[in-house]
Structures are given as structure tokens and as C-alpha cells.
């Protein structure tokens, strides 16, 4: 039977795995936002982005995330969600705390990206 890891070890694993999960999850959602904007501007409304209504662009492709959210808030939020996920995994007796933390960090990025999309 596995022994229960310490709270410090669980928190460290969760913070690192959550940060990695949030950063890896940002790549596909960032590409999705970019390609939706690119498709709308070039293929539907022509080369001029001024020709497309702003409300339609925001409705279909989402709000563009500012740079500071992508570089500061997503890793911090991923680490916090990773901590939570690792502690939930520890309470359930799981030996894969890194998986609980990583999936929680990815879920944080999903929430942020769906809010922007």
C-alpha cells in the first residue's frame, strides 16, 4: 500500500503539474483563436479587417487575451488549480498526483479560454 505523501510534496507536485498543464493547454486554444480570426478576416470579409463588424468578430472568435494574462495569470491560475487537484487526488488516495494537478491546470486554461471564446 502506498504511503501518503507530505503536504509540501503534494503541493509542489500540484503546482508544477498545474502550471505545465495550463501552459500546454494554452497552445491549442491560442491557435484556435488565431485561425478563427484569420479565417474570418481573409476568407469572408476580404483582406481589410476594418470591413468586418467588431461584434461578429468577438462573437465568433472570442475576446483576444492581453499579453499579461497569457504570461502571468494563466501559469499562476494553473498552479493554484494544480494545488487543488493534487490535494483532491491525495485525499482520494491516488498515487498519480501529477495527473490530478495537470488536468486541473488544463481545466483552468479551458475556463479562461472559453470565457474569452
Steps between C-alpha positions, in 0.01 A plus 500: 500500500627846417582733782345844500740771373561813705299814439810683374576229245137486390486879465826510304389227261161668453644847437752379243258264324224764498731761348616259232141393429382861467787595270458191281126564484558860388661392174197336331256765621731780387529340158122459481448870572765598246366281220139606558600865477713431193223305329238765564713791392659353187241260362171663583549874532800551271847620587386804695423423866312832516229355273393241757262605776671495839203339673506207255874458547464492878203263482668242277868519592485626858668779685872518435683434825747772595865401523518531879218249546679246287836542670406570861143402583479166317807343669400635843142380462622167366724460805211578736267259323783243496539534876130440543503203265801340669343537844178345371704213358681461831170487691375232260815295560629525144866443424485715184494845654673647195207389283244658733700823505561507125138439409391769746742749341368409157144554624597846623625587154180358350294729725707805406493416129127432496444829679698670225334296225 
